[in-house]
């Protein structure tokens, strides 16, 4: 039995959850992935990325900006939110820059991983449950303070070259791992792209793959 296997032969490795804070499908997945992981004794590693950088490589563009497909996508997001019982209110600016939010999560993750999840959900909820603004450092710090994070220390960290480089390194690593959109999950090396693949993620966890 491998070191990362449990007694029943299943792995206990964390699930990598890649997302961009400007991704509404990522927001919906953020409210589901931990519940799924918990059923199978897994934890989730929350890993924000910058889709704008990834899209420069893939040639993709934000779904809501694409003619014909955009209106359908908005309708699908709203329908999916109702299906999952997740509140939804689109921010006024879509898509929006998420650099400050992503840097904040990685800084917190290096100090208290469980708080990184808490902050990520709080930021997502500000953007998509309340239709609020998380584009600026001040907005991110306000959310962070609201969940008990030292906003003064975090504010200093957001302009730290090491924190900036951390996000760049994480984004490069995500692309090297094949991350091409948000949400994106990697379970024991198997990639799954999209909130509509959560049922596949759950089946993979339950069976150990197929």
Beta strands, then each sheet from edge to edge (+ up, - down):
strand 1: 15-19
strand 2: 44-48
strand 3: 184-187
strand 4: 190-193
sheet 1: 2+ 1+ 3- 4+
end
